[in-house]
Structure formats: structure tokens, C-alpha cells
């Protein structure tokens, strides 16, 4: 019985580390700080990276949190004719 619970906790711990690593990389800090926070702080690490401010030219600010924001087509004066 404790084996199944331990396995679920292990999966949750690893999922928290993956999410923290993804968030820190999107916010411009690299994957390693997020991975460390996810492994050491478990659930709290995800909350920390969600409120941590992104760097100015990070993917979080340019493309959005998930990265699905599409590029807008720019209409130049040359294309208008």
C-alpha cells in the first residue's frame, strides 16, 4: 500500500521539477535554477516561479507564458501597393 503512494509522490515531485525548470527557462533564467527549486521546494517551487518577475527580453515577455502567441504580420508601405 505504501508503495503506490510513494510512487505517486515521486511522480508529483518530478512533475514539479519539470514545471519549475520550464518556467525558469521561459522567464530567462535558464533551466538549472528552476530545476533546483523544483527538486528542493517541491510544490512551493512552482508557486515561486509563477510570481517571479521575468527578465526583459525573455521568452515569457516576448512570446507569452506558453509560447503560443502568434507573430503579427507587419504591413509595410511597400506591401500595401
C-alpha positions in Angstrom: 0.0 0.0 0.0 2.8 2.5 0.8 4.5 1.6 -2.5 1.7 3.0 -4.6 1.6 6.2 -2.6 5.3 6.6 -2.7 5.2 6.2 -6.5 2.6 8.9 -6.8 4.6 11.3 -4.6 7.7 10.6 -6.8 5.7 11.4 -9.9 4.4 14.6 -8.4 7.9 15.6 -7.2 9.3 15.0 -10.7 6.5 16.9 -12.3 7.1 19.9 -10.0 10.7 19.9 -11.0 9.8 19.8 -14.7 7.3 22.6 -14.4 9.8 24.8 -12.4 12.5 24.1 -15.0 10.2 25.1 -17.8 9.0 28.3 -16.1 12.5 29.5 -15.2 13.8 28.9 -18.7 10.8 30.8 -20.2 11.5 33.7 -17.8 15.1 34.0 -18.9 17.0 32.5 -16.0 17.9 29.1 -17.5 16.8 25.6 -16.6 19.1 24.9 -13.7 17.7 27.4 -11.2 14.2 26.1 -11.9 15.3 22.5 -11.6 17.0 23.2 -8.3 13.9 25.0 -7.0 11.6 22.2 -8.2 13.7 19.5 -6.6 14.2 21.2 -3.3 10.9 23.1 -2.8 8.5 20.6 -4.4 5.1 22.3 -4.6 6.2 25.7 -3.4 8.8 26.0 -6.2 6.1 26.1 -8.8 4.3 29.0 -7.0 7.6 30.9 -6.6 8.4 30.7 -10.3 4.9 31.7 -11.2 5.3 35.0 -9.3 9.0 35.6 -10.0 9.4 38.5 -12.5 10.7 37.6 -16.0 13.7 39.2 -17.5 13.1 42.0 -20.1 13.9 40.0 -23.3 12.8 36.6 -22.0 10.5 34.3 -24.0 7.9 34.9 -21.3 7.7 38.6 -22.2 8.2 38.2 -25.9 6.1 35.1 -26.7 3.9 34.8 -23.6 3.8 32.3 -20.8 3.2 29.2 -23.0 4.6 30.4 -26.3 1.6 30.0 -28.4 1.2 33.7 -29.2 1.5 34.0 -33.0 3.5 36.7 -34.6 1.5 39.5 -36.0 2.1 40.3 -39.7 3.5 43.7 -40.2 2.2 45.7 -43.1 4.9 47.8 -44.6 4.2 50.6 -47.0 5.9 48.5 -49.8 3.4 45.7 -49.3 0.4 48.0 -49.3 0.6 48.7 -53.0 
